């Protein structure tokens, strides 16, 4: 093998022909977008759409400046900088076809920990029109009991006392918006790209919650001037592994320190609600709508819930990845049963979308053998996912007398998983969850009180008080605890 060439701007013309690369002049790009949270998903989604747009014509005002606010972003920032912020997007099709493309839309990167003033100034710069976010559910700093901004969080307390050295994204946004107001500049749009229902509304509520504690007058200005579009975002993006880098080296002799792998499917449905202009992402496949609600519900309650169904049952069974789990006919049939009997009947119709087709496409996407999406990634932070992905479907079915067995079994499996931290054979599972200790403590009481797990109010609210759910769940969890082979119960539920 030849010595691999390092991916960077200087070497770009030497890349093998099979790799697509930006042909627009990156040195002319103006950073109209400042993005906080440059993980795999941002790079397979917003940065990908923006790259397509930059490639399609003379729209140089939409370059992206990445921002990292966590200490753990340091390494990624160093890798990207060395590569002039270029990276490879490896799109893997189910038939084995692989397309590799170098993305050029990110042109700068700043670390909040090193220079908070530079981050605030970049957000406040006249050319910045959008500050977008992928900060995960936990980044929104919601108090689970009230649903309001959690002012007691130690970082929030710190930010209120040190407005020029913030830690939370809300501290940065507030400081930058204050400067814009003082300088007579129009507000930027704050655009959430997180997989959260009404992500724009939530961002607005949290930012105003923080800003009001600091400066009520500024909070009013933000309320009037800043737009927070809601959006549904979708592209399955597994965690980057060392194999991704190895693939580029062996296939193309290219050395990329931080590539991203993803599926071909990509969707972005955005409410057209921007404070200060926006890229014409619709020219490259995004869809602008007036109300994103039905699309969000469909995605969260089918795709994401489907992932959790396979993730939790598959983990207890002993599988490792989504494609491996769904290739088992029992799991595929169980998932379809959950989709058809429990999730779909309580969904609203979605204009222009055939739900049957959507579900069939989901099963195809999950089956893509080249996207080895780990169940460990899917099960990460289940305590903040299931209340959004699965519990609304259960609650609606309880209200309407609809079936609940598939979902109840998923929760019973989650209880087993939370208590044992192993699969049914006793192999260890690595649990990453903000509420890991509370879930474990509740699950451990199951042998004395079979409902103990679902009595954990911070996750399940008052679900345990519903007699029908409690009875169904109790029957399933007792059986699972006497024989952890979850496939027996899956067969029973599938009928
Ligand atoms: C997954 C999502 O985190 C999860 O549980 O369901 O990350 C999913 O892959 C994306 O939302 C796909 O758009």
Boltz pocket constraint, residues with backbone or C-beta under 6 A from the ligand:
constraints:
  - pocket:
      binder: B
      contacts: [[A, 195], [A, 233], [A, 234], [A, 235], [A, 236], [A, 237], [A, 303], [A, 304], [A, 305], [A, 307], [A, 308], [A, 377], [A, 378], [A, 379], [A, 380], [A, 385]]
      max_distance: 6.0
